């Protein structure tokens, strides 16, 4: 593979800086052949079916320092969003450790179950229990003994949807380590998915 092929590109711009923060990356790109706006600032997300880079919110700039000002402004916005999000969580959320989990076996079917993500898979700002506990909703990797890897799940606390690989998961949380909030969220989720009882014949609608 050549050096040219290894370059990460955002359209015509080579990615010069890409800092992950929150659920995105803030990206600064450079295209030295663009004489009018050689600098690009945008967001990048990989939370999609194929886990590929998706760039959006792009803006071009003629001056490097102006582009860097915008780059740092976007970073600060994302930090403030995370601080606001954390302020709404009233329960303690210590990270879940490996010894609090039961291992996932290759023949385990994960669909409809609560599992724990590995801490090192999460970005540092998300290494807390509310981001580790997820409800598996599908994907080829959710089936036992499957050759597939992709798993689709929702975080148990917030309901946000993400794509994972099976190796990103640490295990099943041991019952004695289940936080109260998680038990309540699970009961709520199960109640929502329970089939509704048929109405008795003749009951008013």
C-alpha atoms as an extended CHARMM CRD file, in Angstrom:
* protein
*
       205  EXT
         1         1  UNK       CA              0.0000000000        0.0000000000        0.0000000000  PROA      1               0.0000000000
         2         2  UNK       CA              1.4180000000        3.4090000000       -0.9650000000  PROA      2               0.0000000000
         3         3  UNK       CA              1.5610000000        6.5030000000        1.2180000000  PROA      3               0.0000000000
         4         4  UNK       CA             -0.9730000000        8.1420000000       -1.1110000000  PROA      4               0.0000000000
         5         5  UNK       CA             -3.4890000000        5.3700000000       -0.4230000000  PROA      5               0.0000000000
         6         6  UNK       CA             -2.9850000000        5.6860000000        3.3260000000  PROA      6               0.0000000000
         7         7  UNK       CA             -4.0330000000        9.3360000000        3.4090000000  PROA      7               0.0000000000
         8         8  UNK       CA             -7.3500000000       10.0190000000        5.1080000000  PROA      8               0.0000000000
         9         9  UNK       CA             -9.4410000000       12.2970000000        2.9400000000  PROA      9               0.0000000000
        10        10  UNK       CA            -12.5210000000       14.4380000000        3.5270000000  PROA      10              0.0000000000
        11        11  UNK       CA            -13.5370000000       14.9910000000       -0.0660000000  PROA      11              0.0000000000
        12        12  UNK       CA            -10.6000000000       16.7560000000       -1.7180000000  PROA      12              0.0000000000
        13        13  UNK       CA             -9.0810000000       17.7180000000        1.6340000000  PROA      13              0.0000000000
        14        14  UNK       CA             -6.4440000000       15.6640000000        3.4180000000  PROA      14              0.0000000000
        15        15  UNK       CA             -7.3010000000       15.2790000000        7.0920000000  PROA      15              0.0000000000
        16        16  UNK       CA             -4.6720000000       17.2460000000        9.0210000000  PROA      16              0.0000000000
        17        17  UNK       CA             -6.2270000000       17.0830000000       12.4860000000  PROA      17              0.0000000000
        18        18  UNK       CA             -9.0880000000       14.9080000000       13.7450000000  PROA      18              0.0000000000
        19        19  UNK       CA             -9.8770000000       15.1040000000       17.4440000000  PROA      19              0.0000000000
        20        20  UNK       CA            -12.5550000000       12.7610000000       18.8440000000  PROA      20              0.0000000000
        21        21  UNK       CA            -14.8760000000       14.3930000000       21.3520000000  PROA      21              0.0000000000
        22        22  UNK       CA            -18.2810000000       13.1390000000       22.4340000000  PROA      22              0.0000000000
        23        23  UNK       CA            -20.0210000000       11.3040000000       19.6020000000  PROA      23              0.0000000000
        24        24  UNK       CA            -18.0770000000       12.9410000000       16.7650000000  PROA      24              0.0000000000
        25        25  UNK       CA            -14.6520000000       13.9540000000       15.5380000000  PROA      25              0.0000000000
        26        26  UNK       CA            -13.8320000000       17.5800000000       14.8030000000  PROA      26              0.0000000000
        27        27  UNK       CA            -11.7920000000       17.6330000000       11.6110000000  PROA      27              0.0000000000
        28        28  UNK       CA             -9.3910000000       20.0980000000       10.0150000000  PROA      28              0.0000000000
        29        29  UNK       CA             -8.5040000000       19.3350000000        6.3980000000  PROA      29              0.0000000000
        30        30  UNK       CA             -6.0140000000       20.8900000000        3.9940000000  PROA      30              0.0000000000
        31        31  UNK       CA             -6.0690000000       20.9920000000        0.1880000000  PROA      31              0.0000000000
        32        32  UNK       CA             -2.9670000000       22.8580000000       -1.0320000000  PROA      32              0.0000000000
        33        33  UNK       CA             -4.3290000000       22.8600000000       -4.6030000000  PROA      33              0.0000000000
        34        34  UNK       CA             -7.3540000000       24.9280000000       -3.5480000000  PROA      34              0.0000000000
        35        35  UNK       CA             -6.2180000000       28.5270000000       -3.9740000000  PROA      35              0.0000000000
        36        36  UNK       CA             -9.3980000000       30.1030000000       -2.5730000000  PROA      36              0.0000000000
        37        37  UNK       CA            -10.2080000000       27.9780000000        0.5030000000  PROA      37              0.0000000000
        38        38  UNK       CA             -7.4000000000       25.5240000000        1.2350000000  PROA      38              0.0000000000
        39        39  UNK       CA             -8.6240000000       24.8100000000        4.7940000000  PROA      39              0.0000000000
        40        40  UNK       CA            -11.7270000000       22.8230000000        5.7520000000  PROA      40              0.0000000000
        41        41  UNK       CA            -13.3790000000       22.4200000000        9.1530000000  PROA      41              0.0000000000
        42        42  UNK       CA            -16.1470000000       19.8690000000        9.6590000000  PROA      42              0.0000000000
        43        43  UNK       CA            -17.5520000000       17.0680000000       11.7830000000  PROA      43              0.0000000000
        44        44  UNK       CA            -17.0660000000       13.3470000000       11.1910000000  PROA      44              0.0000000000
        45        45  UNK       CA            -19.2000000000       10.4980000000       12.5130000000  PROA      45              0.0000000000
        46        46  UNK       CA            -18.7910000000        6.7050000000       12.1390000000  PROA      46              0.0000000000
        47        47  UNK       CA            -22.0730000000        5.6950000000       13.7870000000  PROA      47              0.0000000000
        48        48  UNK       CA            -23.6930000000        4.1030000000       10.7370000000  PROA      48              0.0000000000
        49        49  UNK       CA            -24.4140000000        0.6310000000        9.4000000000  PROA      49              0.0000000000
        50        50  UNK       CA            -20.9160000000        0.1620000000        7.9740000000  PROA      50              0.0000000000
        51        51  UNK       CA            -18.8950000000        2.1820000000       10.4950000000  PROA      51              0.0000000000
        52        52  UNK       CA            -17.4580000000        4.3840000000        7.7370000000  PROA      52              0.0000000000
        53        53  UNK       CA            -16.4960000000        8.0420000000        7.9650000000  PROA      53              0.0000000000
        54        54  UNK       CA            -19.3340000000       10.4720000000        7.2800000000  PROA      54              0.0000000000
        55        55  UNK       CA            -18.3170000000       14.1270000000        7.0380000000  PROA      55              0.0000000000
        56        56  UNK       CA            -20.8300000000       16.9300000000        7.4910000000  PROA      56              0.0000000000
        57        57  UNK       CA            -21.1510000000       20.5850000000        8.4550000000  PROA      57              0.0000000000
        58        58  UNK       CA            -18.1580000000       21.4360000000        6.2780000000  PROA      58              0.0000000000
        59        59  UNK       CA            -16.9630000000       25.0060000000        5.8490000000  PROA      59              0.0000000000
        60        60  UNK       CA            -13.9520000000       26.1780000000        3.8540000000  PROA      60              0.0000000000
        61        61  UNK       CA            -11.5550000000       28.9410000000        4.9330000000  PROA      61              0.0000000000
        62        62  UNK       CA             -8.8650000000       30.9920000000        3.2390000000  PROA      62              0.0000000000
        63        63  UNK       CA             -6.7900000000       31.5480000000        6.3870000000  PROA      63              0.0000000000
        64        64  UNK       CA             -5.3160000000       28.8260000000        8.5780000000  PROA      64              0.0000000000
        65        65  UNK       CA             -5.7140000000       30.7270000000       11.8490000000  PROA      65              0.0000000000
        66        66  UNK       CA             -9.3690000000       31.4720000000       11.1380000000  PROA      66              0.0000000000
        67        67  UNK       CA             -9.9060000000       27.7880000000       10.3990000000  PROA      67              0.0000000000
        68        68  UNK       CA             -8.2010000000       26.8620000000       13.6680000000  PROA      68              0.0000000000
        69        69  UNK       CA            -10.4430000000       29.2910000000       15.5500000000  PROA      69              0.0000000000
        70        70  UNK       CA            -13.4870000000       27.5320000000       14.1140000000  PROA      70              0.0000000000
        71        71  UNK       CA            -11.9310000000       24.1310000000       14.8600000000  PROA      71              0.0000000000
        72        72  UNK       CA            -11.4610000000       25.0170000000       18.5530000000  PROA      72              0.0000000000
        73        73  UNK       CA            -14.9390000000       26.5810000000       18.6910000000  PROA      73              0.0000000000
        74        74  UNK       CA            -16.5240000000       23.3000000000       17.5580000000  PROA      74              0.0000000000
        75        75  UNK       CA            -14.4690000000       21.4050000000       20.1390000000  PROA      75              0.0000000000
        76        76  UNK       CA            -15.6620000000       23.7480000000       22.8870000000  PROA      76              0.0000000000
        77        77  UNK       CA            -19.2840000000       23.3310000000       21.7970000000  PROA      77              0.0000000000
        78        78  UNK       CA            -18.9790000000       19.5480000000       22.0460000000  PROA      78              0.0000000000
        79        79  UNK       CA            -17.3660000000       19.8130000000       25.5130000000  PROA      79              0.0000000000
        80        80  UNK       CA            -20.1950000000       22.0460000000       26.7120000000  PROA      80              0.0000000000
        81        81  UNK       CA            -22.7750000000       19.5860000000       25.3460000000  PROA      81              0.0000000000
        82        82  UNK       CA            -21.1140000000       16.7550000000       27.2920000000  PROA      82              0.0000000000
        83        83  UNK       CA            -21.0310000000       18.8150000000       30.4860000000  PROA      83              0.0000000000
        84        84  UNK       CA            -24.7420000000       19.6060000000       30.1240000000  PROA      84              0.0000000000
        85        85  UNK       CA            -25.4990000000       15.9160000000       29.5180000000  PROA      85              0.0000000000
        86        86  UNK       CA            -23.5480000000       14.8510000000       32.6090000000  PROA      86              0.0000000000
        87        87  UNK       CA            -25.3480000000       17.4350000000       34.7420000000  PROA      87              0.0000000000
        88        88  UNK       CA            -28.6930000000       15.7320000000       34.0580000000  PROA      88              0.0000000000
        89        89  UNK       CA            -27.5030000000       12.3820000000       35.4860000000  PROA      89              0.0000000000
        90        90  UNK       CA            -28.2340000000       12.2590000000       39.2100000000  PROA      90              0.0000000000
        91        91  UNK       CA            -27.1860000000        8.6550000000       39.9410000000  PROA      91              0.0000000000
        92        92  UNK       CA            -23.5340000000        7.6590000000       40.4520000000  PROA      92              0.0000000000
        93        93  UNK       CA            -22.1980000000        5.8950000000       37.3600000000  PROA      93              0.0000000000
        94        94  UNK       CA            -18.9290000000        4.1730000000       38.3050000000  PROA      94              0.0000000000
        95        95  UNK       CA            -17.4280000000        2.1830000000       35.4160000000  PROA      95              0.0000000000
        96        96  UNK       CA            -18.2120000000       -1.5320000000       35.2730000000  PROA      96              0.0000000000
        97        97  UNK       CA            -15.1100000000       -3.7090000000       35.6440000000  PROA      97              0.0000000000
        98        98  UNK       CA            -14.3770000000       -7.1420000000       34.1200000000  PROA      98              0.0000000000
        99        99  UNK       CA            -14.7340000000       -8.9540000000       37.4670000000  PROA      99              0.0000000000
       100       100  UNK       CA            -18.3300000000       -7.7190000000       37.6610000000  PROA      100             0.0000000000
       101       101  UNK       CA            -19.2210000000       -9.5860000000       34.4700000000  PROA      101             0.0000000000
       102       102  UNK       CA            -19.8350000000      -13.1190000000       33.2520000000  PROA      102             0.0000000000
       103       103  UNK       CA            -17.9890000000      -13.9150000000       30.0000000000  PROA      103             0.0000000000
       104       104  UNK       CA            -19.8290000000      -14.1000000000       26.6890000000  PROA      104             0.0000000000
       105       105  UNK       CA            -19.4390000000      -17.5160000000       25.0560000000  PROA      105             0.0000000000
       106       106  UNK       CA            -19.2840000000      -17.9680000000       21.2980000000  PROA      106             0.0000000000
       107       107  UNK       CA            -22.6250000000      -19.7950000000       21.2450000000  PROA      107             0.0000000000
       108       108  UNK       CA            -24.4700000000      -17.1520000000       23.2930000000  PROA      108             0.0000000000
       109       109  UNK       CA            -27.3260000000      -15.4360000000       21.4860000000  PROA      109             0.0000000000
       110       110  UNK       CA            -27.2490000000      -11.7790000000       22.4960000000  PROA      110             0.0000000000
       111       111  UNK       CA            -30.4720000000      -10.5610000000       20.9060000000  PROA      111             0.0000000000
       112       112  UNK       CA            -32.7770000000       -8.8870000000       23.4400000000  PROA      112             0.0000000000
       113       113  UNK       CA            -30.1990000000       -9.1270000000       26.2200000000  PROA      113             0.0000000000
       114       114  UNK       CA            -28.2690000000       -6.6120000000       28.2860000000  PROA      114             0.0000000000
       115       115  UNK       CA            -24.4940000000       -6.7320000000       27.8290000000  PROA      115             0.0000000000
       116       116  UNK       CA            -21.5460000000       -4.6050000000       28.9190000000  PROA      116             0.0000000000
       117       117  UNK       CA            -19.1350000000       -2.8960000000       26.5450000000  PROA      117             0.0000000000
       118       118  UNK       CA            -15.3970000000       -2.9310000000       27.1700000000  PROA      118             0.0000000000
       119       119  UNK       CA            -14.0720000000        0.2480000000       28.7610000000  PROA      119             0.0000000000
       120       120  UNK       CA            -11.2410000000        0.5970000000       26.2680000000  PROA      120             0.0000000000
       121       121  UNK       CA            -13.7360000000        0.5750000000       23.3820000000  PROA      121             0.0000000000
       122       122  UNK       CA            -15.3830000000        3.7180000000       24.7260000000  PROA      122             0.0000000000
       123       123  UNK       CA            -13.9250000000        7.1770000000       24.4320000000  PROA      123             0.0000000000
       124       124  UNK       CA            -12.6160000000        8.4590000000       27.8060000000  PROA      124             0.0000000000
       125       125  UNK       CA            -15.5640000000       10.8330000000       28.2940000000  PROA      125             0.0000000000
       126       126  UNK       CA            -17.9810000000        7.8770000000       28.0440000000  PROA      126             0.0000000000
       127       127  UNK       CA            -16.2660000000        5.3570000000       30.3350000000  PROA      127             0.0000000000
       128       128  UNK       CA            -19.1720000000        5.1650000000       32.7830000000  PROA      128             0.0000000000
       129       129  UNK       CA            -21.8910000000        2.5860000000       33.4500000000  PROA      129             0.0000000000
       130       130  UNK       CA            -24.6020000000        4.5490000000       31.6380000000  PROA      130             0.0000000000
       131       131  UNK       CA            -22.6580000000        4.1140000000       28.3800000000  PROA      131             0.0000000000
       132       132  UNK       CA            -21.4590000000        0.5570000000       29.0500000000  PROA      132             0.0000000000
       133       133  UNK       CA            -24.8050000000       -1.1630000000       29.5650000000  PROA      133             0.0000000000
       134       134  UNK       CA            -26.4830000000       -1.7860000000       26.2110000000  PROA      134             0.0000000000
       135       135  UNK       CA            -29.6240000000       -3.5740000000       24.9930000000  PROA      135             0.0000000000
       136       136  UNK       CA            -28.8400000000       -5.6790000000       21.8970000000  PROA      136             0.0000000000
       137       137  UNK       CA            -31.4380000000       -5.2280000000       19.1560000000  PROA      137             0.0000000000
       138       138  UNK       CA            -29.9400000000       -7.1130000000       16.2060000000  PROA      138             0.0000000000
       139       139  UNK       CA            -27.0710000000       -7.6450000000       13.8030000000  PROA      139             0.0000000000
       140       140  UNK       CA            -25.3650000000      -10.7830000000       12.4660000000  PROA      140             0.0000000000
       141       141  UNK       CA            -22.8890000000      -10.7230000000       15.3390000000  PROA      141             0.0000000000
       142       142  UNK       CA            -25.6690000000      -11.0500000000       17.8990000000  PROA      142             0.0000000000
       143       143  UNK       CA            -26.3580000000      -14.6740000000       16.9380000000  PROA      143             0.0000000000
       144       144  UNK       CA            -24.5110000000      -17.5420000000       18.5990000000  PROA      144             0.0000000000
       145       145  UNK       CA            -21.7120000000      -19.1270000000       16.5540000000  PROA      145             0.0000000000
       146       146  UNK       CA            -22.2200000000      -16.5410000000       13.8210000000  PROA      146             0.0000000000
       147       147  UNK       CA            -19.4290000000      -15.5260000000       11.4760000000  PROA      147             0.0000000000
       148       148  UNK       CA            -20.8110000000      -12.0010000000       11.5560000000  PROA      148             0.0000000000
       149       149  UNK       CA            -19.4160000000       -9.3310000000       13.8720000000  PROA      149             0.0000000000
       150       150  UNK       CA            -21.8010000000       -6.3830000000       13.6740000000  PROA      150             0.0000000000
       151       151  UNK       CA            -24.1440000000       -5.8260000000       16.5940000000  PROA      151             0.0000000000
       152       152  UNK       CA            -26.7790000000       -3.1090000000       16.8470000000  PROA      152             0.0000000000
       153       153  UNK       CA            -27.8260000000       -1.9570000000       20.2760000000  PROA      153             0.0000000000
       154       154  UNK       CA            -29.2610000000        0.8560000000       22.3530000000  PROA      154             0.0000000000
       155       155  UNK       CA            -27.7000000000        2.2090000000       25.5150000000  PROA      155             0.0000000000
       156       156  UNK       CA            -29.9270000000        1.0960000000       28.3540000000  PROA      156             0.0000000000
       157       157  UNK       CA            -29.8290000000        4.4790000000       30.0850000000  PROA      157             0.0000000000
       158       158  UNK       CA            -30.5440000000        6.8560000000       27.2050000000  PROA      158             0.0000000000
       159       159  UNK       CA            -31.8190000000        4.6690000000       24.3670000000  PROA      159             0.0000000000
       160       160  UNK       CA            -29.2120000000        6.0230000000       21.9130000000  PROA      160             0.0000000000
       161       161  UNK       CA            -28.5070000000        3.6030000000       19.0640000000  PROA      161             0.0000000000
       162       162  UNK       CA            -24.9920000000        2.4670000000       18.1150000000  PROA      162             0.0000000000
       163       163  UNK       CA            -23.1730000000       -0.1630000000       16.0850000000  PROA      163             0.0000000000
       164       164  UNK       CA            -20.7160000000       -2.4680000000       17.8610000000  PROA      164             0.0000000000
       165       165  UNK       CA            -18.6330000000       -5.5280000000       17.0210000000  PROA      165             0.0000000000
       166       166  UNK       CA            -18.9810000000       -8.6410000000       19.1520000000  PROA      166             0.0000000000
       167       167  UNK       CA            -15.3950000000       -8.2740000000       20.3860000000  PROA      167             0.0000000000
       168       168  UNK       CA            -16.2720000000       -4.8040000000       21.7490000000  PROA      168             0.0000000000
       169       169  UNK       CA            -18.3520000000       -6.4580000000       24.4760000000  PROA      169             0.0000000000
       170       170  UNK       CA            -16.9650000000       -7.4140000000       27.8810000000  PROA      170             0.0000000000
       171       171  UNK       CA            -19.6850000000       -9.7210000000       29.1860000000  PROA      171             0.0000000000
       172       172  UNK       CA            -23.0220000000      -10.0350000000       30.9710000000  PROA      172             0.0000000000
       173       173  UNK       CA            -23.3460000000       -8.0040000000       34.1610000000  PROA      173             0.0000000000
       174       174  UNK       CA            -23.5900000000      -10.2300000000       37.2490000000  PROA      174             0.0000000000
       175       175  UNK       CA            -26.9870000000       -9.7960000000       38.9510000000  PROA      175             0.0000000000
       176       176  UNK       CA            -25.4360000000       -8.7080000000       42.2510000000  PROA      176             0.0000000000
       177       177  UNK       CA            -23.7410000000       -5.7810000000       40.5050000000  PROA      177             0.0000000000
       178       178  UNK       CA            -26.8350000000       -4.5200000000       38.6930000000  PROA      178             0.0000000000
       179       179  UNK       CA            -27.5240000000       -0.8700000000       39.6540000000  PROA      179             0.0000000000
       180       180  UNK       CA            -31.0560000000        0.0940000000       40.6780000000  PROA      180             0.0000000000
       181       181  UNK       CA            -31.4620000000        2.4010000000       37.7010000000  PROA      181             0.0000000000
       182       182  UNK       CA            -30.5150000000       -0.4400000000       35.3160000000  PROA      182             0.0000000000
       183       183  UNK       CA            -33.0780000000       -2.8210000000       36.8320000000  PROA      183             0.0000000000
       184       184  UNK       CA            -35.7370000000       -0.1300000000       36.4720000000  PROA      184             0.0000000000
       185       185  UNK       CA            -34.8020000000        0.6220000000       32.8550000000  PROA      185             0.0000000000
       186       186  UNK       CA            -34.8110000000       -3.0900000000       32.0170000000  PROA      186             0.0000000000
       187       187  UNK       CA            -38.2520000000       -3.5930000000       33.5870000000  PROA      187             0.0000000000
       188       188  UNK       CA            -39.5590000000       -0.6240000000       31.6050000000  PROA      188             0.0000000000
       189       189  UNK       CA            -38.0840000000       -1.9680000000       28.3700000000  PROA      189             0.0000000000
       190       190  UNK       CA            -39.5570000000       -5.4290000000       28.9410000000  PROA      190             0.0000000000
       191       191  UNK       CA            -42.9640000000       -3.9480000000       29.7260000000  PROA      191             0.0000000000
       192       192  UNK       CA            -42.8970000000       -1.9540000000       26.4920000000  PROA      192             0.0000000000
       193       193  UNK       CA            -42.0680000000       -5.0740000000       24.4780000000  PROA      193             0.0000000000
       194       194  UNK       CA            -44.6020000000       -7.3500000000       26.1910000000  PROA      194             0.0000000000
       195       195  UNK       CA            -47.4650000000       -8.3280000000       23.8400000000  PROA      195             0.0000000000
       196       196  UNK       CA            -50.6990000000       -6.5430000000       24.6720000000  PROA      196             0.0000000000
       197       197  UNK       CA            -53.4850000000       -8.7080000000       26.0770000000  PROA      197             0.0000000000
       198       198  UNK       CA            -56.4980000000       -9.2630000000       23.7940000000  PROA      198             0.0000000000
       199       199  UNK       CA            -59.6280000000       -7.4230000000       24.8200000000  PROA      199             0.0000000000
       200       200  UNK       CA            -62.4720000000       -9.5900000000       26.1570000000  PROA      200             0.0000000000
       201       201  UNK       CA            -65.2490000000      -10.0080000000       23.6460000000  PROA      201             0.0000000000
       202       202  UNK       CA            -67.8120000000       -7.2620000000       23.9470000000  PROA      202             0.0000000000
       203       203  UNK       CA            -65.5000000000       -4.8400000000       25.7740000000  PROA      203             0.0000000000
       204       204  UNK       CA            -65.9540000000       -1.2390000000       24.7280000000  PROA      204             0.0000000000
       205       205  UNK       CA            -63.1870000000        0.2200000000       22.6000000000  PROA      205             0.0000000000
